[in-house]
């Protein structure tokens, strides 16, 4: 029972991370700031997430997830609670950086802890965790657009602060597994970074994160620009991709049991390529809706399944490894939309070169990472 409550709490923490990742984008339309300030405010949470992801890994292995999650939820609760009363750009920027730092810790710590708690089924458990991230990612926009909350964002922020505070109390009350490398010197933990496989996983997440973020940023734009349709109709393509990605993470629990991690990754990469080819071959509205949904389905299981394989390969240094490879993944996530912009300069459909190239890289890196391993036994 205690383990079940702990897993529910950890999945709820990932839900909070999904909320805070997209929170600023939901708040900016109702903030009275300049365009330059808006762009900077949008970058502060991402900077905090990047810094925290890189720094928190060895701490997780030496001190455990409880302290990390407690600190992260404390930062997020404080930031969201005070934000409605802030008026200056500087204070908003500091607060955005603060909840970004908390979000980066939440993301790494929840993934590492779930990998530790589910040694016999890491990939499936991490896909379920990813589903809660997807659920959280759509919550802030839905709250802001419902019940007139867009006119009163303070109400949404206080509700989210209350949720984070409740989770903080639960984290402090629950017993967590003892850290696996509490007595290990920091230098010995960091030596795992010399392993070539770590950087194969890092390259894998670089391509996958870049692909996901590129699709989230460019799906609606590609549909609108190529089809000359309204923004509302174009956004349905993005909605289809988002729904398929969230649903695919639930379906991955079945695929992984039937096919194993390696085949699931290869089939996922193939689905991404198939979706892109459908759009290129049938660039109609229906073709784009279907194609982008297939891309979302293909993307869904790749990132969490790769983390599962990394946890299997480095079970004693999960935090340190996850921190490193997820940091590289975040860099890829920032690069993906920019590369999509360069491709779009030659025409909207050229953006689809990004998912095709990234999926080929994912398939090749899957082969490299799993070379020499016994075939999966579903």
N, C-alpha and C positions, 0 to 999 in steps of 0.2 A: 504494500500500500504506500509506504513511504517513497519507494522508487517511482511509483506511478505519479504521485503528487509532485515529486521533483522534476520528472520529465514534462508534466503539464506546465509547471512554472517556467521551465527553460524554454519551451515552445512559445509561451506567452511573452517571454523576454524577446524572442526573435520577432514576434508580432510587433512589439514596440520599436524594434530597430527598423522594420519596414515602414512604420509610421514616420519616424524621425528622418529617414532618408529622403522622403519626398515632401516633408512638412513645409520647408521654405518655399517650394514651388507653389504650394497651395496658399501660402500667406502673402506672397509678394503682390498679387493683384489688389489686395486691400490695404497695402502699406503705402504711406505717403513718403516715398523716397524717389530720388532721381533714377534715371536709367543706369547710370554708372554705379550708383550705390546698390541698386537692385542686383546687378551682375555680381558685385563683390559679395553681397549677402548670400547669394546662391552658392558661392565658392567656399565660404567659411565652414559650413558643416562638412563638406567634402574634405577640406584640409584637416579638420579635426579627426575625421574617420581614418584618413590615411596615416596621420601621425600615431594615433592610438593603435591601429592594426599592426604597425611595424614594432611598436614598443612593448606591447602587452604579451607577446608570445612566450618569451622565457619566464616572465612573471607567473604565467599560468602553470608552467611545469614545476616551478619552485614553491609557489605560495598557494596554488589551487584556484578553482573557479569561484568559490564563494566570495572571497574578498574582491575579486575583479568585478563580479556581477553587482555586488553591493555598492562599490564605488561608482560603477557606471550608472546604475539606477538612481543613485543619489545625485549625480550630476544632471541627469535628464530631468528628474523631478524638480530640482531647484530651478533649472533653466526655464522649463515650461511654465512653472508657477509664477515666476517673476516677469516673464516676457510681456504679459498684457499690460503691466504698469510702466513699461519702459517707453521713452519717447525719443531719445537721441539715437542717431545712427551708430555711434560708437558703442553704446551699451547693447544695442541689438546685435552688433557684430560679435562682441565678446560672448553674448549669450548663445549665438548660433555656433560659435566655435566650441563652447562648452558642451552643448548637447551633441555636437558632432564627435567630440572626444568620447563621450559616454556611449554613443552609438557604435563607434569603432570597437570599443571594448566589448560591448554586448555581442556584436557579430562574431568576433573571434572566439570569445569565451563560450558562447552557446554552441557553436560548431565543435569546438574541441571537447566540451563536456559531453555532448551527445555521442560523439565518436567514442569517448571513453566508456560511457554507460552501455553501449550497444556493440560490444566487441564482435559478436557473432553476426551482426546485421547492420554494419555501419552505413552502407550506402542507402538502404531503405530508410533508416531512421533519419539520415540527413536530408533525404528527399522530402520526408514529412515535415522536417524543420523548415525546409525551403518553401513548402506550401504556406506555412504560417507567415513567412516573410512576405509572400505574394499577397496574402490576405491583409496584412498590415499596410502594404504599399498602396492599396486602394482605399483604405479607411479614411485617411486625412482628407483627400479630395471629396469623398462622399459626405463626410461630416460638414465640410466647408460649403458644400452646395445644397445641403438640406436644412430645413427648418430655419432658413434665414441666417444660418451661421456665418455666411460670408459677410454679413453686416455686423456680426459680433464675434470675431475670431477669438476673443478672450475666453468665451465660454468653451470652445473646442480645446484651447490650450489647457484650461483648468481641468477639464475632464481627462485629458491625456496625462496631465501631471498626477491626478488622483490615481489613475490606473498604474502609473509607474511607481507611485508611493506604496500602493498595496502590494505590488510585486516585490518591492524592496523589503517590506515587512516579512513576506513569505521567505525570501532568500535568507534573511537573517535568522529565521526560525528553523529552517530545514538543515539537516545534516548533509554535507557534501562529501564525496570521496576525498581521501587524503591525497595531496599532491604526490605525483609519482617520482619526481626528482628533487625532493625538498633539500637533500643534502648535497646535490651535485653543484660543483662550482660553475659559475656562469660561463667560463671559457669552455668547459666540457660540453655544456648544452649547445653552445654556438658552433661547436665543431661539426654538428650535424649538417650545417650549411655547406660543408665541403662535399657532401654526397652529391654526385651528378644527378641522381634521381630527383632530389629536391628541386633542382632547377628545370628538370623536365616537367615536373608538376607545375612549377611557376610559369613556364612558357605555355603550358596547357591552359591555365587560368587566364593568362594574358589574352590569348586568342578568344577564349570563350566569353570573358567579361567584355572585351571590345565588341564582340559580335552582338551580345545581348543589349548593351547600351546603344550601339548603333541602330539596332532595330527599334528600340523604344523611342529614340529621338527622331528617326527618319521614316518610320512606317506611314504615319499620317501625312507627312510632307510629300513623300513619293506618290501616294494615291492622289493627293490634291493637285500636285503640279502636273502629273502625267495625264490624268483624266479630266483636268480642269473642272473639278467638282467642288462642292461646298466643303467648308471645314468640318461641318457636322457629319456629312457622309464619309469624309476621309477618316475621321476619328473612329468610325466603326471598324476600320481595318486594324487600328491600334488596339481597340477594345477586344477584337477577336484574337489577336496575338496574345494579349495579356491573359484572357480567360483560358486560352489553350495552354499557356505556360503554367498557370496555377493548377489546372486540371491534370496536366501531364505529370506533375510531381506526385499527385495522388496515384495516378495510373502506374507510375514507376515502381510503386510497391509491388505490383503484380509482375511487371516486366522483369524486374530484378530477380524475383523468386523463380520465374520460368526460364530466364535466359542467362542470368549472371551479369556481372558488371561490364565485362569486356564487350560482349555482344550488344548489350544495351547501349553502350557508348557508340559503337559503330553504327547501329541502326538509327540512333539519334542524329548522328552526323549526316547519314544518308537522307533522313527526313528533312533536315535543313536544306540540303542541296535540292531535293525534290521540290520543296516549296518554292525556292527561288526559280527553278526551271519552269514550274507551272506559271508563275507570274510573267517571266520573260516570254514564254510561248503563248500565253493567253492574257495579255495586259488589259483585260476588261475589268469592270467593277467586281463582277462575280469572281473572276480569276484572282484578283488581288485579295479579296476577302478570304477565299479558300487557301491561296498560297501563303499568305501571312499567318493564317491559323496553323497551317502545317509547320511553318518555320517555328512558331511558338511551341508547338507540341514537341518538335525536335530539340529545341533548346532546353526544354524543361528539366530533363534529368541529368544533363551533362555536368554542370557545376557541382551539385551535391554528390553525384556518384564519383567524380574525381576526388573530392575531399574524402569520401569513404575509402578509396584505394590508398590515398596518402596516409590515412589513419591506420590502415592495415599494415602499410610498409614501415611506419614509424610510430608504433603504439606507445612508446615510452617518452617520446619528445613531441607529442601531438601539438601542444601549444606553440612551441618554438617553430616547428615546421609550418603549421597553419598560418602563423603570423607572417612568416616570410613569403609564402606562396600567395596568400591573399593580398598582401601589399602589392606584389607584382600584378595580380589580377586587377586591383583598383587602378593601377597605372594604365593597364590595357583598357579598362572601362572608360577612362578619360580620353584615350587615344581613338577609340572606335568611332564616336560621333564626328570627330575632326576628320578622320580618314573618309568617312561617309560624305562629308562636305566637299572634300577634294574630288571624290568620284562623281558627285552630283553636278559638278561643273561641266561635265560632258553630257549630261542628261540625267533625268530623275532615275531611270531604270539602272543606270550604271552603279548606283548604290548597292545593288544586289550582288555585285562582285565581292563585297565584304563578307556576307554570310557564306558564299561559296568557298572563298579562300580560307576563311576561318574554320569551316567544317572539314575541309581537306586536312588542315593542320591538326585539328582535334583527332581525326582518324589516325593520322600518322603518329602523333604523340601517344595515342592509346596503344598502338603497336609497340612503340619504343618502351613505354613504361611497363607494359605487361609481358615483355619478351622474357622468356625463361621461366615464367610462372606456369603453374599447372592450369589447365583449363578450368573455367568456373564450373562449380557443381551446384546448380540451382537447387 
